[in-house]
């Protein structure tokens, strides 16, 4: 889980981090359920939390990348097509 979370955080900017992040979050939910059912006999909850945080960081980086790419695309398409060429007597 920690490895998947770390992979999601590292590749989150490349938008490929969503897949390992989703898998890490699903596994974290299952691990929490098993740890609760074990009555305290399972350890490693710190690594589960760290992996979960890194997975969320990867998702947030992916969302930020998509938003920035969308804004840049909108700004590039909204700009003028070329340089305006006015007549010599126009200020």
N, C-alpha and C positions, 0 to 999 in steps of 0.2 A: 504494500500500500504506500509506504513511504517512497519507494522507487518510482511508482507511477505518479505520485504527487510531484516529485522532483522533476520527472520528465515533463509533466504538464507545465510546471513553472518555467522550465528552460525553453520549451517550444511554444509557449503561449503566444509570444509575439508573432510567430509564424503561422498562427491560426490552426496548426496541427495539434496543439496541446489540448484541444477540447476532448478528443477521444480518450487519451489516458486519464484526463481529469474526471470524465464521466465514469470510467471504470473504477477509478480510485474512490470516488464518492459512493458508488454502489457497494464496493467491498468494505468500505468503512462502516456503512450502515449494518452490513452483515456481521462484521467483527464486533461492533458494539452490542449487537443482539446476543452473540455468542458469549461475550465477556459478562454480560448481565446474567445470562442463564447459568454461567459457571459458578456464580456466587463468590467471585474474587479469586478463583484459582488460575485464571488466565491473566498473564501480564502482557505488557507491551502497549498499554493504552496511550502512553506518551507518543509512541511512533505512529499510532493511528491518528492522533490529533495533529501531529506535524504533517503527515501525509495529506490529511484533509485540508489543512490550511494551505499547503502548497498547491493542492488541486484547485482550490478557490482562487488563489493568486493566478494560476494559469488561465482560468476562465475569465477573470477580470482583465488580464492582459490581452486575451483574444478579443474581448468585447471592445476594449480601448483601441486595438488595432483596426477593427472593422469600422468603428466610428471615425477614427482619423482618416482612414482611406476613403470613406464616404464623403466626409467634409472636403477633402482635397479634390476628389472627383467632381463634386458639385461646384467648387470654386473654379476649377479649371474649365468646366463646361460653361460657366456663367460669364467668363471673361470675354473681352472683345475678340473677334476673329483675327484681327490684324491691326496694324497701326493706321490710325485715321490720317488721311492726307487731305489737308485743307488747302484752299486756294491761297496764293501768295498774299492777298490783301486782307485775309481774315486773321484777327488777333487770337 
